[in-house]
């Protein structure tokens, strides 16, 4: 039940171009992201800029995600949890986190 409640309401509502390299967010995309994530337009744009800087392809692979977790939790092995979290957040099952999935993850864990 808990895992099902973490599924974002926008599973396929935002254009699939979000996973492709885009330096700017279109107004409609920004509006849709704002409606499902608890961030302001300025915050979304700032997060997007950092995301594209860190992941020029616009996609985060599971190994990259695990490396992020290792930085956040340097003591102990968080790899099993990171893999589980990745599978949960990868709502379309393509083995990548695109920006909308990444933003949703930030939204549910930070606000």
N, CA, C and O atoms as a Tinker XYZ file with bonds, in Angstrom:
   444  protein
     1  N      0.821000   -1.199000    0.000000    73     2
     2  CA     0.000000    0.000000    0.000000    64     1     3
     3  C      0.861000    1.257000    0.000000    63     2     4     5
     4  O      0.584000    2.193000   -0.751000    81     3
     5  N      1.899000    1.294000    0.830000    73     3     6
     6  CA     2.759000    2.469000    0.908000    64     5     7
     7  C      3.416000    2.767000   -0.431000    63     6     8     9
     8  O      3.455000    3.924000   -0.851000    81     7
     9  N      3.935000    1.740000   -1.112000    73     7    10
    10  CA     4.588000    1.961000   -2.403000    64     9    11
    11  C      3.599000    2.489000   -3.436000    63    10    12    13
    12  O      3.944000    3.357000   -4.237000    81    11
    13  N      2.394000    1.982000   -3.424000    73    11    14
    14  CA     1.384000    2.465000   -4.376000    64    13    15
    15  C      1.056000    3.931000   -4.128000    63    14    16    17
    16  O      0.769000    4.674000   -5.066000    81    15
    17  N      1.097000    4.344000   -2.869000    73    15    18
    18  CA     0.772000    5.738000   -2.569000    64    17    19
    19  C      1.874000    6.687000   -3.017000    63    18    20    21
    20  O      1.638000    7.891000   -3.124000    81    19
    21  N      3.070000    6.173000   -3.282000    73    19    22
    22  CA     4.170000    7.022000   -3.742000    64    21    23
    23  C      4.145000    7.260000   -5.237000    63    22    24    25
    24  O      4.903000    8.094000   -5.734000    81    23
    25  N      3.301000    6.557000   -5.967000    73    23    26
    26  CA     3.247000    6.741000   -7.413000    64    25    27
    27  C      2.699000    8.119000   -7.726000    63    26    28    29
    28  O      1.646000    8.490000   -7.207000    81    27
    29  N      3.387000    8.892000   -8.562000    73    27    30
    30  CA     2.950000   10.252000   -8.861000    64    29    31
    31  C      1.674000   10.259000   -9.686000    63    30    32    33
    32  O      1.437000    9.336000  -10.466000    81    31
    33  N      0.858000   11.277000   -9.525000    73    31    34
    34  CA    -0.388000   11.368000  -10.261000    64    33    35
    35  C     -0.195000   11.724000  -11.727000    63    34    36    37
    36  O     -1.161000   11.708000  -12.490000    81    35
    37  N      1.014000   12.041000  -12.138000    73    35    38
    38  CA     1.263000   12.497000  -13.505000    64    37    39
    39  C      1.986000   11.456000  -14.325000    63    38    40    41
    40  O      2.752000   11.806000  -15.224000    81    39
    41  N      1.766000   10.198000  -14.043000    73    39    42
    42  CA     2.552000    9.120000  -14.632000    64    41    43
    43  C      2.838000    9.319000  -16.118000    63    42    44    45
    44  O      3.963000    9.074000  -16.554000    81    43
    45  N      1.885000    9.744000  -16.885000    73    43    46
    46  CA     2.126000    9.935000  -18.321000    64    45    47
    47  C      1.579000   11.266000  -18.820000    63    46    48    49
    48  O      1.356000   11.430000  -20.019000    81    47
    49  N      1.361000   12.212000  -17.921000    73    47    50
    50  CA     0.730000   13.456000  -18.344000    64    49    51
    51  C      1.710000   14.488000  -18.888000    63    50    52    53
    52  O      1.301000   15.405000  -19.600000    81    51
    53  N      2.992000   14.356000  -18.569000    73    51    54
    54  CA     3.977000   15.326000  -19.030000    64    53    55
    55  C      4.657000   14.761000  -20.258000    63    54    56    57
    56  O      5.003000   13.580000  -20.268000    81    55
    57  N      4.861000   15.550000  -21.286000    73    55    58
    58  CA     5.426000   15.047000  -22.535000    64    57    59
    59  C      6.704000   14.242000  -22.324000    63    58    60    61
    60  O      7.504000   14.548000  -21.440000    81    59
    61  N      6.884000   13.228000  -23.131000    73    59    62
    62  CA     8.035000   12.340000  -22.981000    64    61    63
    63  C      9.351000   13.033000  -23.299000    63    62    64    65
    64  O     10.411000   12.461000  -23.045000    81    63
    65  N      9.322000   14.223000  -23.835000    73    63    66
    66  CA    10.557000   14.947000  -24.129000    64    65    67
    67  C     11.286000   15.364000  -22.866000    63    66    68    69
    68  O     12.417000   15.845000  -22.943000    81    67
    69  N     10.665000   15.192000  -21.703000    73    67    70
    70  CA    11.316000   15.577000  -20.461000    64    69    71
    71  C     12.600000   14.792000  -20.252000    63    70    72    73
    72  O     13.525000   15.302000  -19.620000    81    71
    73  N     12.685000   13.572000  -20.760000    73    71    74
    74  CA    13.887000   12.780000  -20.573000    64    73    75
    75  C     14.979000   13.131000  -21.560000    63    74    76    77
    76  O     16.119000   12.700000  -21.390000    81    75
    77  N     14.670000   13.882000  -22.560000    73    75    78
    78  CA    15.652000   14.259000  -23.560000    64    77    79
    79  C     16.271000   15.599000  -23.160000    63    78    80    81
    80  O     15.677000   16.359000  -22.396000    81    79
    81  N     17.436000   15.874000  -23.666000    73    79    82
    82  CA    18.152000   17.090000  -23.296000    64    81    83
    83  C     17.359000   18.327000  -23.710000    63    82    84    85
    84  O     17.139000   18.566000  -24.898000    81    83
    85  N     16.939000   19.100000  -22.732000    73    83    86
    86  CA    16.261000   20.368000  -22.956000    64    85    87
    87  C     16.889000   21.371000  -22.001000    63    86    88    89
    88  O     16.956000   21.131000  -20.796000    81    87
    89  N     17.345000   22.485000  -22.536000    73    87    90
    90  CA    17.965000   23.468000  -21.658000    64    89    91
    91  C     16.932000   24.363000  -20.992000    63    90    92    93
    92  O     17.208000   24.940000  -19.939000    81    91
    93  N     15.759000   24.490000  -21.578000    73    91    94
    94  CA    14.713000   25.331000  -21.012000    64    93    95
    95  C     13.414000   24.556000  -20.942000    63    94    96    97
    96  O     13.136000   23.695000  -21.777000    81    95
    97  N     12.629000   24.876000  -19.934000    73    95    98
    98  CA    11.316000   24.260000  -19.794000    64    97    99
    99  C     10.283000   25.122000  -20.503000    63    98   100   101
   100  O     10.289000   26.346000  -20.376000    81    99
   101  N      9.412000   24.484000  -21.236000    73    99   102
   102  CA     8.329000   25.201000  -21.893000    64   101   103
   103  C      7.302000   25.615000  -20.842000    63   102   104   105
   104  O      7.142000   24.922000  -19.837000    81   103
   105  N      6.600000   26.737000  -21.055000    73   103   106
   106  CA     5.622000   27.211000  -20.064000    64   105   107
   107  C      4.581000   26.155000  -19.685000    63   106   108   109
   108  O      4.228000   26.027000  -18.513000    81   107
   109  N      4.096000   25.408000  -20.657000    73   107   110
   110  CA     3.088000   24.381000  -20.358000    64   109   111
   111  C      3.683000   23.273000  -19.489000    63   110   112   113
   112  O      3.045000   22.801000  -18.548000    81   111
   113  N      4.902000   22.866000  -19.809000    73   111   114
   114  CA     5.568000   21.830000  -19.028000    64   113   115
   115  C      5.816000   22.319000  -17.611000    63   114   116   117
   116  O      5.609000   21.577000  -16.650000    81   115
   117  N      6.252000   23.549000  -17.478000    73   115   118
   118  CA     6.489000   24.143000  -16.162000    64   117   119
   119  C      5.194000   24.158000  -15.352000    63   118   120   121
   120  O      5.197000   23.837000  -14.163000    81   119
   121  N      4.107000   24.525000  -15.985000    73   119   122
   122  CA     2.811000   24.559000  -15.309000    64   121   123
   123  C      2.417000   23.164000  -14.821000    63   122   124   125
   124  O      1.946000   23.010000  -13.694000    81   123
   125  N      2.606000   22.156000  -15.659000    73   123   126
   126  CA     2.272000   20.782000  -15.279000    64   125   127
   127  C      3.154000   20.291000  -14.144000    63   126   128   129
   128  O      2.676000   19.631000  -13.221000    81   127
   129  N      4.441000   20.610000  -14.208000    73   127   130
   130  CA     5.350000   20.209000  -13.141000    64   129   131
   131  C      4.972000   20.882000  -11.824000    63   130   132   133
   132  O      5.002000   20.247000  -10.770000    81   131
   133  N      4.627000   22.128000  -11.881000    73   131   134
   134  CA     4.237000   22.885000  -10.688000    64   133   135
   135  C      2.976000   22.295000  -10.056000    63   134   136   137
   136  O      2.820000   22.309000   -8.835000    81   135
   137  N      2.083000   21.779000  -10.893000    73   135   138
   138  CA     0.825000   21.253000  -10.365000    64   137   139
   139  C      1.005000   19.934000   -9.616000    63   138   140   141
   140  O      0.141000   19.556000   -8.825000    81   139
   141  N      2.104000   19.235000   -9.848000    73   139   142
   142  CA     2.296000   17.942000   -9.195000    64   141   143
   143  C      3.459000   17.929000   -8.210000    63   142   144   145
   144  O      3.586000   16.992000   -7.423000    81   143
   145  N      4.295000   18.936000   -8.240000    73   143   146
   146  CA     5.422000   19.020000   -7.317000    64   145   147
   147  C      5.246000   20.274000   -6.473000    63   146   148   149
   148  O      4.693000   21.274000   -6.930000    81   147
   149  N      5.711000   20.209000   -5.272000    73   147   150
   150  CA     5.513000   21.323000   -4.351000    64   149   151
   151  C      6.664000   22.322000   -4.420000    63   150   152   153
   152  O      7.299000   22.643000   -3.416000    81   151
   153  N      6.911000   22.801000   -5.637000    73   151   154
   154  CA     7.974000   23.779000   -5.845000    64   153   155
   155  C      7.426000   24.950000   -6.650000    63   154   156   157
   156  O      6.479000   24.794000   -7.420000    81   155
   157  N      8.020000   26.106000   -6.469000    73   155   158
   158  CA     7.659000   27.282000   -7.260000    64   157   159
   159  C      8.289000   27.169000   -8.649000    63   158   160   161
   160  O      9.143000   26.313000   -8.880000    81   159
   161  N      7.869000   28.026000   -9.560000    73   159   162
   162  CA     8.467000   28.049000  -10.895000    64   161   163
   163  C      9.981000   28.264000  -10.810000    63   162   164   165
   164  O     10.754000   27.580000  -11.482000    81   163
   165  N     10.391000   29.220000   -9.981000    73   163   166
   166  CA    11.825000   29.515000   -9.857000    64   165   167
   167  C     12.590000   28.303000   -9.334000    63   166   168   169
   168  O     13.684000   28.003000   -9.812000    81   167
   169  N     12.017000   27.610000   -8.358000    73   167   170
   170  CA    12.683000   26.416000   -7.819000    64   169   171
   171  C     12.776000   25.317000   -8.878000    63   170   172   173
   172  O     13.813000   24.668000   -9.018000    81   171
   173  N     11.695000   25.115000   -9.616000    73   171   174
   174  CA    11.703000   24.082000  -10.664000    64   173   175
   175  C     12.753000   24.400000  -11.711000    63   174   176   177
   176  O     13.492000   23.515000  -12.142000    81   175
   177  N     12.825000   25.653000  -12.122000    73   175   178
   178  CA    13.811000   26.031000  -13.139000    64   177   179
   179  C     15.234000   25.857000  -12.616000    63   178   180   181
   180  O     16.114000   25.412000  -13.352000    81   179
   181  N     15.464000   26.206000  -11.349000    73   179   182
   182  CA    16.796000   26.045000  -10.760000    64   181   183
   183  C     17.173000   24.560000  -10.657000    63   182   184   185
   184  O     18.301000   24.173000  -10.966000    81   183
   185  N     16.225000   23.745000  -10.223000    73   183   186
   186  CA    16.467000   22.303000  -10.119000    64   185   187
   187  C     16.731000   21.724000  -11.510000    63   186   188   189
   188  O     17.610000   20.879000  -11.680000    81   187
   189  N     15.975000   22.177000  -12.491000    73   187   190
   190  CA    16.142000   21.687000  -13.865000    64   189   191
   191  C     17.530000   22.035000  -14.402000    63   190   192   193
   192  O     18.180000   21.199000  -15.030000    81   191
   193  N     17.984000   23.258000  -14.160000    73   191   194
   194  CA    19.316000   23.654000  -14.623000    64   193   195
   195  C     20.395000   22.765000  -14.020000    63   194   196   197
   196  O     21.308000   22.330000  -14.722000    81   195
   197  N     20.294000   22.495000  -12.722000    73   195   198
   198  CA    21.252000   21.616000  -12.069000    64   197   199
   199  C     21.171000   20.193000  -12.582000    63   198   200   201
   200  O     22.187000   19.517000  -12.741000    81   199
   201  N     19.944000   19.742000  -12.841000    73   199   202
   202  CA    19.744000   18.381000  -13.349000    64   201   203
   203  C     20.402000   18.219000  -14.714000    63   202   204   205
   204  O     21.094000   17.230000  -14.956000    81   203
   205  N     20.193000   19.174000  -15.597000    73   203   206
   206  CA    20.780000   19.107000  -16.942000    64   205   207
   207  C     22.304000   19.255000  -16.869000    63   206   208   209
   208  O     23.025000   18.628000  -17.645000    81   207
   209  N     22.791000   20.077000  -15.946000    73   207   210
   210  CA    24.240000   20.226000  -15.782000    64   209   211
   211  C     24.868000   18.915000  -15.325000    63   210   212   213
   212  O     25.907000   18.505000  -15.842000    81   211
   213  N     24.236000   18.262000  -14.359000    73   211   214
   214  CA    24.770000   17.015000  -13.808000    64   213   215
   215  C     24.503000   15.807000  -14.690000    63   214   216   217
   216  O     25.266000   14.840000  -14.673000    81   215
   217  N     23.431000   15.857000  -15.455000    73   215   218
   218  CA    23.071000   14.731000  -16.331000    64   217   219
   219  C     22.720000   15.276000  -17.711000    63   218   220   221
   220  O     21.541000   15.406000  -18.040000    81   219
   221  N     23.720000   15.594000  -18.516000    73   219   222
   222  CA    23.479000   16.212000  -19.825000    64   221   223
   223  C     22.515000   15.424000  -20.713000    63   222   224   225
   224  O     21.836000   16.007000  -21.558000    81   223
   225  N     22.450000   14.119000  -20.530000    73   223   226
   226  CA    21.517000   13.319000  -21.331000    64   225   227
   227  C     20.076000   13.542000  -20.895000    63   226   228   229
   228  O     19.143000   13.225000  -21.632000    81   227
   229  N     19.893000   14.094000  -19.684000    73   227   230
   230  CA    18.547000   14.286000  -19.160000    64   229   231
   231  C     17.982000   13.029000  -18.520000    63   230   232   233
   232  O     16.798000   12.978000  -18.188000    81   231
   233  N     18.820000   12.019000  -18.346000    73   231   234
   234  CA    18.375000   10.750000  -17.777000    64   233   235
   235  C     19.365000   10.273000  -16.716000    63   234   236   237
   236  O     20.579000   10.348000  -16.911000    81   235
   237  N     18.844000    9.789000  -15.606000    73   235   238
   238  CA    19.672000    9.240000  -14.545000    64   237   239
   239  C     19.544000    7.720000  -14.578000    63   238   240   241
   240  O     18.440000    7.178000  -14.521000    81   239
   241  N     20.672000    7.047000  -14.670000    73   239   242
   242  CA    20.691000    5.586000  -14.655000    64   241   243
   243  C     20.771000    5.112000  -13.206000    63   242   244   245
   244  O     21.135000    5.872000  -12.308000    81   243
   245  N     20.429000    3.858000  -12.999000    73   243   246
   246  CA    20.417000    3.315000  -11.641000    64   245   247
   247  C     21.789000    3.432000  -10.978000    63   246   248   249
   248  O     21.861000    3.714000   -9.782000    81   247
   249  N     22.872000    3.227000  -11.714000    73   247   250
   250  CA    24.208000    3.337000  -11.118000    64   249   251
   251  C     24.495000    4.767000  -10.659000    63   250   252   253
   252  O     25.106000    4.974000   -9.610000    81   251
   253  N     24.054000    5.749000  -11.444000    73   251   254
   254  CA    24.226000    7.144000  -11.036000    64   253   255
   255  C     23.415000    7.435000   -9.777000    63   254   256   257
   256  O     23.885000    8.123000   -8.871000    81   255
   257  N     22.202000    6.908000   -9.731000    73   255   258
   258  CA    21.322000    7.109000   -8.584000    64   257   259
   259  C     21.949000    6.494000   -7.329000    63   258   260   261
   260  O     21.911000    7.086000   -6.250000    81   259
   261  N     22.522000    5.307000   -7.487000    73   259   262
   262  CA    23.179000    4.651000   -6.364000    64   261   263
   263  C     24.386000    5.461000   -5.891000    63   262   264   265
   264  O     24.647000    5.542000   -4.691000    81   263
   265  N     25.116000    6.056000   -6.823000    73   263   266
   266  CA    26.262000    6.896000   -6.456000    64   265   267
   267  C     25.804000    8.117000   -5.664000    63   266   268   269
   268  O     26.475000    8.534000   -4.720000    81   267
   269  N     24.661000    8.693000   -6.046000    73   267   270
   270  CA    24.105000    9.828000   -5.302000    64   269   271
   271  C     23.792000    9.407000   -3.872000    63   270   272   273
   272  O     24.112000   10.119000   -2.920000    81   271
   273  N     23.168000    8.252000   -3.732000    73   271   274
   274  CA    22.837000    7.758000   -2.398000    64   273   275
   275  C     24.091000    7.505000   -1.568000    63   274   276   277
   276  O     24.107000    7.796000   -0.373000    81   275
   277  N     25.134000    6.968000   -2.183000    73   275   278
   278  CA    26.388000    6.733000   -1.449000    64   277   279
   279  C     26.947000    8.044000   -0.904000    63   278   280   281
   280  O     27.517000    8.070000    0.187000    81   279
   281  N     26.788000    9.129000   -1.655000    73   279   282
   282  CA    27.266000   10.430000   -1.179000    64   281   283
   283  C     26.418000   10.925000   -0.013000    63   282   284   285
   284  O     26.933000   11.521000    0.933000    81   283
   285  N     25.115000   10.674000   -0.091000    73   283   286
   286  CA    24.220000   11.116000    0.978000    64   285   287
   287  C     24.363000   10.277000    2.241000    63   286   288   289
   288  O     24.218000   10.784000    3.354000    81   287
   289  N     24.651000    8.980000    2.059000    73   287   290
   290  CA    24.757000    8.052000    3.179000    64   289   291
   291  C     26.089000    7.308000    3.100000    63   290   292   293
   292  O     26.126000    6.130000    2.746000    81   291
   293  N     27.186000    8.000000    3.432000    73   291   294
   294  CA    28.512000    7.398000    3.265000    64   293   295
   295  C     28.813000    6.260000    4.240000    63   294   296   297
   296  O     29.716000    5.460000    3.995000    81   295
   297  N     28.077000    6.180000    5.327000    73   295   298
   298  CA    28.327000    5.137000    6.318000    64   297   299
   299  C     27.332000    4.011000    6.118000    63   298   300   301
   300  O     26.130000    4.203000    6.303000    81   299
   301  N     27.816000    2.847000    5.743000    73   299   302
   302  CA    26.938000    1.717000    5.489000    64   301   303
   303  C     26.680000    1.564000    4.002000    63   302   304   305
   304  O     27.132000    2.365000    3.184000    81   303
   305  N     25.948000    0.523000    3.680000    73   303   306
   306  CA    25.650000    0.208000    2.285000    64   305   307
   307  C     24.182000    0.485000    1.995000    63   306   308   309
   308  O     23.304000   -0.265000    2.423000    81   307
   309  N     23.924000    1.553000    1.274000    73   307   310
   310  CA    22.551000    1.935000    0.943000    64   309   311
   311  C     22.151000    1.448000   -0.445000    63   310   312   313
   312  O     21.118000    1.870000   -0.965000    81   311
   313  N     22.942000    0.575000   -1.053000    73   311   314
   314  CA    22.681000    0.178000   -2.437000    64   313   315
   315  C     21.353000   -0.541000   -2.606000    63   314   316   317
   316  O     20.648000   -0.290000   -3.584000    81   315
   317  N     20.988000   -1.432000   -1.679000    73   315   318
   318  CA    19.712000   -2.144000   -1.803000    64   317   319
   319  C     18.544000   -1.161000   -1.732000    63   318   320   321
   320  O     17.597000   -1.251000   -2.513000    81   319
   321  N     18.623000   -0.220000   -0.788000    73   319   322
   322  CA    17.568000    0.774000   -0.679000    64   321   323
   323  C     17.536000    1.670000   -1.917000    63   322   324   325
   324  O     16.463000    1.999000   -2.422000    81   323
   325  N     18.704000    2.059000   -2.398000    73   323   326
   326  CA    18.770000    2.928000   -3.580000    64   325   327
   327  C     18.150000    2.238000   -4.790000    63   326   328   329
   328  O     17.422000    2.872000   -5.554000    81   327
   329  N     18.427000    0.956000   -4.974000    73   327   330
   330  CA    17.824000    0.211000   -6.087000    64   329   331
   331  C     16.310000    0.169000   -5.952000    63   330   332   333
   332  O     15.581000    0.358000   -6.926000    81   331
   333  N     15.846000   -0.081000   -4.733000    73   331   334
   334  CA    14.406000   -0.133000   -4.484000    64   333   335
   335  C     13.760000    1.233000   -4.746000    63   334   336   337
   336  O     12.718000    1.323000   -5.394000    81   335
   337  N     14.385000    2.279000   -4.240000    73   335   338
   338  CA    13.855000    3.629000   -4.451000    64   337   339
   339  C     13.823000    3.956000   -5.940000    63   338   340   341
   340  O     12.854000    4.537000   -6.428000    81   339
   341  N     14.869000    3.590000   -6.655000    73   339   342
   342  CA    14.931000    3.854000   -8.090000    64   341   343
   343  C     13.770000    3.170000   -8.810000    63   342   344   345
   344  O     13.087000    3.793000   -9.622000    81   343
   345  N     13.548000    1.894000   -8.513000    73   343   346
   346  CA    12.446000    1.163000   -9.161000    64   345   347
   347  C     11.103000    1.813000   -8.859000    63   346   348   349
   348  O     10.228000    1.872000   -9.723000    81   347
   349  N     10.943000    2.296000   -7.644000    73   347   350
   350  CA     9.695000    2.949000   -7.249000    64   349   351
   351  C      9.499000    4.261000   -8.001000    63   350   352   353
   352  O      8.389000    4.571000   -8.431000    81   351
   353  N     10.559000    5.019000   -8.158000    73   351   354
   354  CA    10.475000    6.331000   -8.796000    64   353   355
   355  C     10.441000    6.264000  -10.313000    63   354   356   357
   356  O      9.964000    7.195000  -10.962000    81   355
   357  N     10.937000    5.184000  -10.883000    73   355   358
   358  CA    10.933000    5.002000  -12.344000    64   357   359
   359  C      9.534000    4.566000  -12.770000    63   358   360   361
   360  O      9.294000    3.393000  -13.056000    81   359
   361  N      8.619000    5.529000  -12.806000    73   359   362
   362  CA     7.201000    5.220000  -12.995000    64   361   363
   363  C      6.859000    4.635000  -14.357000    63   362   364   365
   364  O      5.865000    3.920000  -14.484000    81   363
   365  N      7.654000    4.919000  -15.369000    73   363   366
   366  CA     7.348000    4.364000  -16.691000    64   365   367
   367  C      8.151000    3.099000  -16.985000    63   366   368   369
   368  O      8.007000    2.515000  -18.059000    81   367
   369  N      8.992000    2.671000  -16.048000    73   367   370
   370  CA     9.702000    1.403000  -16.162000    64   369   371
   371  C     10.748000    1.339000  -17.259000    63   370   372   373
   372  O     11.032000    0.260000  -17.779000    81   371
   373  N     11.329000    2.485000  -17.621000    73   371   374
   374  CA    12.323000    2.482000  -18.708000    64   373   375
   375  C     13.766000    2.377000  -18.208000    63   374   376   377
   376  O     14.703000    2.513000  -18.995000    81   375
   377  N     13.951000    2.135000  -16.909000    73   375   378
   378  CA    15.271000    2.002000  -16.273000    64   377   379
   379  C     16.076000    3.301000  -16.239000    63   378   380   381
   380  O     17.301000    3.269000  -16.117000    81   379
   381  N     15.406000    4.417000  -16.344000    73   379   382
   382  CA    16.010000    5.741000  -16.213000    64   381   383
   383  C     15.068000    6.619000  -15.406000    63   382   384   385
   384  O     13.856000    6.402000  -15.407000    81   383
   385  N     15.620000    7.610000  -14.719000    73   383   386
   386  CA    14.803000    8.657000  -14.131000    64   385   387
   387  C     14.960000    9.886000  -15.004000    63   386   388   389
   388  O     16.069000   10.384000  -15.192000    81   387
   389  N     13.854000   10.373000  -15.535000    73   387   390
   390  CA    13.899000   11.617000  -16.289000    64   389   391
   391  C     13.628000   12.766000  -15.312000    63   390   392   393
   392  O     13.491000   12.542000  -14.110000    81   391
   393  N     13.554000   13.981000  -15.826000    73   391   394
   394  CA    13.423000   15.118000  -14.930000    64   393   395
   395  C     12.138000   15.082000  -14.130000    63   394   396   397
   396  O     12.154000   15.394000  -12.940000    81   395
   397  N     11.027000   14.712000  -14.743000    73   395   398
   398  CA     9.766000   14.708000  -13.993000    64   397   399
   399  C      9.814000   13.697000  -12.861000    63   398   400   401
   400  O      9.312000   13.974000  -11.771000    81   399
   401  N     10.402000   12.537000  -13.090000    73   399   402
   402  CA    10.513000   11.534000  -12.037000    64   401   403
   403  C     11.466000   12.012000  -10.941000    63   402   404   405
   404  O     11.209000   11.811000   -9.754000    81   403
   405  N     12.551000   12.637000  -11.343000    73   403   406
   406  CA    13.518000   13.186000  -10.395000    64   405   407
   407  C     12.881000   14.291000   -9.551000    63   406   408   409
   408  O     13.050000   14.322000   -8.332000    81   407
   409  N     12.156000   15.188000  -10.199000    73   407   410
   410  CA    11.502000   16.284000   -9.489000    64   409   411
   411  C     10.475000   15.749000   -8.505000    63   410   412   413
   412  O     10.362000   16.246000   -7.385000    81   411
   413  N      9.729000   14.737000   -8.922000    73   411   414
   414  CA     8.751000   14.144000   -8.016000    64   413   415
   415  C      9.454000   13.551000   -6.798000    63   414   416   417
   416  O      8.983000   13.706000   -5.671000    81   415
   417  N     10.569000   12.877000   -7.017000    73   415   418
   418  CA    11.321000   12.305000   -5.903000    64   417   419
   419  C     11.748000   13.395000   -4.927000    63   418   420   421
   420  O     11.626000   13.232000   -3.713000    81   419
   421  N     12.246000   14.500000   -5.457000    73   419   422
   422  CA    12.632000   15.622000   -4.583000    64   421   423
   423  C     11.437000   16.180000   -3.838000    63   422   424   425
   424  O     11.527000   16.521000   -2.658000    81   423
   425  N     10.324000   16.270000   -4.532000    73   423   426
   426  CA     9.124000   16.842000   -3.929000    64   425   427
   427  C      8.634000   16.003000   -2.760000    63   426   428   429
   428  O      8.292000   16.546000   -1.709000    81   427
   429  N      8.594000   14.690000   -2.928000    73   427   430
   430  CA     8.059000   13.861000   -1.839000    64   429   431
   431  C      9.039000   13.690000   -0.689000    63   430   432   433
   432  O      8.638000   13.363000    0.428000    81   431
   433  N     10.316000   13.908000   -0.956000    73   431   434
   434  CA    11.290000   13.718000    0.115000    64   433   435
   435  C     11.720000   15.002000    0.789000    63   434   436   437
   436  O     12.339000   14.957000    1.853000    81   435
   437  N     11.412000   16.146000    0.202000    73   435   438
   438  CA    11.917000   17.392000    0.792000    64   437   439
   439  C     10.835000   18.370000    1.236000    63   438   440   441
   440  O     11.143000   19.337000    1.933000    81   439
   441  N      9.609000   18.156000    0.865000    73   439   442
   442  CA     8.564000   19.120000    1.239000    64   441   443
   443  C      7.476000   18.448000    2.036000    63   442   444
   444  O      6.513000   19.101000    2.438000    81   443
